Amino acid sequence: MKNIEHRAAAYSRLAWAKFVLCNLVGIFVFFVTVPFHGTHTIPLDVFCQLAAVLVGPAQRWLVLGVCVAGALLPFAKKNWNRSATSTIFTLFKLFGAACAAMYLFGFGPKEWLENGSLLPFLFSLGQSLTFLVPIGSIFLAFLTNYGLMEFVGVFVRPLMRRIWKTPGRSAIDAVASFVGSYSVALLITDELYTKGAYTKKEAAIIATGFSTVSSTFMITVASTLGLMDRWNLYFWSTLLITFIVTAVTVRMYPLNRFPDEYREGVQPQPECPVTERRIHTALDTALAAAEQSGSLPESIWKTFLSGLQMACTIVPSILSVGLIGMLLAMYTPLFRIIGYLFYPFAALVQLPEALPAAQALATSIAEMYLPCAFVMDCSLATRYVVAVGCISELLFFSAVIPCILSTSIPVKVPQMLFIWVERVILSVLLAGAAALILF
């Protein structure tokens, strides 16, 4: 790295322009809040809302089209029977397309169509993701291809590597989830994994440890459970607990057993150790990435196609898996039984309603919002622990798990279930300890 402070001058004006302008666009779209219709949100959300308005009533049919495309895609790619998991999720996608048709045409069980917690809720969620994922992927190229991740990664590399065993560039994934969306963050993770920037182990840690729901979902949880008057306490403690839980799970089975090797057939792009001036190294690394980035339209088109394919995978899976999970929670004792697994830990931290809290959090594997419905009348401490737990548990079948399975990241369903149990237990212990101090 001799004379590294002079290297930046060797890069073209085009590389500098890409590094500065493209990254400013990416930062603005994903991380800057703007006023819109009486509230504050990120520009990506504004674009999605405007797109929905432009499409108008036809957006309902667009959701159906995405579901049908997602159901047929495995057959077109001839991978529907590649494994037992592929076959099962292909059937889920077919059922998801049928659920969308049932909702739009008004046929099927009346309870499914009229209960606001079932198809109406799931269809609304699918409608949002139909716009969010493809539109978010258009701007994804600005965030991932022009040196920002390399620049930030140089500064936070020691912290990320020591605590979470991931590269410095993974900090962008974590921020993208909390500010934007887990689906967008997973797009980033998958893109970098397929390019050789993450190993299998690193991609698995990031996908199952950083891909949280966004702060907008957290507002919904806090509002439902009467925590908005303590919003800052809830938000920052949840963020802290979520990442502490991740720091612990990366050292536990199964994440500690993942191979630390790159995807087959790709050129590895590991982060190099920084031995000289960090700012100059960061600039050199970032400008090199911008110089080699290629055409902006080509990058946008590539990420858009990836996002469109992910939307076709996510939306029908949300409708089918989410519906099945909610029906199991409402009409069977399955989650009440699973709740006994978490009860000793809830009792250990002296939650006033330990068993209801444990059983409520058991439903989070189906849908992260479900636990809120079961503890609305409980004490403040119990509501706080459940509100934190349903965010920090992170993995659920109505959205995140199908989203991960739609990527190239090599994490299997049994492994995700194991990680989910670990995350719920750790979340209960940490949030419960916080509740003892705070309340």
C-alpha positions, 0 to 999 in steps of 0.5 A, a space after each residue: 500500500 505504498 503511497 496510498 494517499 496518492 492513488 485516488 488521483 489515478 482514478 478517472 473523473 467518471 469513477 469519481 462522479 459515479 462514487 459521489 453522485 450514485 452513492 448520494 442517490 442511493 443514500 437519499 432513496 434508502 436512508 433520508 427521511 422526507 415529509 410526505 402526506 403529513 408523516 415522514 418516510 424514506 423516498 423509496 416508500 414515497 416512490 412506491 406509494 406514488 406508483 400504487 396511486 398511478 396504477 390505481 385499482 389495477 394494482 390488485 390485479 398486478 398482485 394476482 399477476 405476480 402470484 401467478 408468475 411466481 407459481 409458474 416460475 419454478 415450472 418454467 425454470 424446471 427446478 420445482 422438483 429439485 429437492 423436497 423443499 423446492 417441491 413444497 414451496 412450489 405447492 405453497 406458491 400455487 396455493 398463494 396464487 389461489 388465495 389471491 384469486 379467492 380474495 379478488 373474486 370473493 369465493 372460498 371460506 367466508 372467514 378467510 375473506 372477511 377476517 381482517 387478520 387473514 386474507 385481507 391483511 396478507 393481501 395488503 402486505 403482498 400488495 405493498 411488497 409487489 411495489 417495494 421489492 422491484 422499485 427498491 431493486 431499481 435503486 439498489 445498484 446505486 447503493 451496492 455497485 459504486 463504492 459506498 459499501 467498500 468505503 463504509 466497510 473499511 471503517 467499521 470492519 474491525 467492529 463488524 468482524 469482531 462482534 458479528 464475524 461479518 465484513 464491514 460492508 455488511 453494516 449497510 445491510 443492517 441499516 437498510 433493514 431497520 430504515 427500509 425493508 428486510 426484502 431490500 436488505 436481502 437483495 443486497 446480501 444476495 447480490 454481494 454473495 453471488 458476486 463473491 463479496 460474502 462467504 456462505 457463512 457470512 451471507 447466512 449470518 447477515 440473512 438470519 441476523 440483520 434482516 429485520 422488519 423496518 422501523 415502520 413495522 415497529 411503529 405498528 407494533 408499538 402503537 398496537 401495544 400502547 408503547 408509542 409514549 415510550 417510542 425512543 426507549 422501545 426503538 433503541 432498546 430493540 435495535 440493541 437487543 436484536 444485534 446483541 442476539 445476533 452476536 450470540 447466535 453467530 457463535 452457536 449452532 448452526 451458524 458456527 458450523 457454516 463453511 467459511 467459503 465462497 459460492 462455487 464458480 465466483 471470484 472471491 472479493 474478500 475485504 483486505 486488511 487495512 494497515 495504513 491510513 484508513 481514509 485513504 484506503 477507504 477512498 482507494 477501495 471505493 474508487 476501484 469499485 466505481 471504476 470497475 462498475 460498468 454501465 449504470 443502465 445495465 446494473 439497474 436492469 440486472 438488479 430490477 430483474 432480480 427484484 422482480 423475480 424475488 417479488 414473484 417468489 415472496 408474494 405468493 408465499 406470504 399469502 399461502 404460508 402466512 394464511 396457514 400459520 395464522 389459521 394454526 394460531 387461531 384454531 389449533 393448540 400448536 403454538 400454545 404447546 410450542 410456547 411451553 418451550 419459552 415459558 421457563 425463560 419468561 418466568 426466569 425474568 419474572 414476567 407478570 404474564 409469563 405463560 401468555 407471553 411465551 405462547 404469544 411469541 411462539 406465534 411469531 414464527 408464522 407472522 411477526 405481528 401475531 404475538 401482539 394480538 395475544 398480549 394487548 391487555 397484559 402488563 406494560 412489562 409483558 407488552 414490552 418484552 413481546 414487542 421487542 421479541 416479535 422484532 428481534 426473533 426476525 424469522 417468520 414464515 409469512 415473509 422473511 423465510 420465503 424471502 431468504 429461500 428465494 435467494 442463493 443464500 444456502 440456509 435451509 428451513 430446519 436451520 432457520 427454525 433452530 435459529 428462531 428458537 435461539 433468537 426467541 429465548 435470547 430476546 426474552 432473556 434480554 428484553 425481560 432483564 431490561 423490563 425488570 430495570 425499566 419498569 
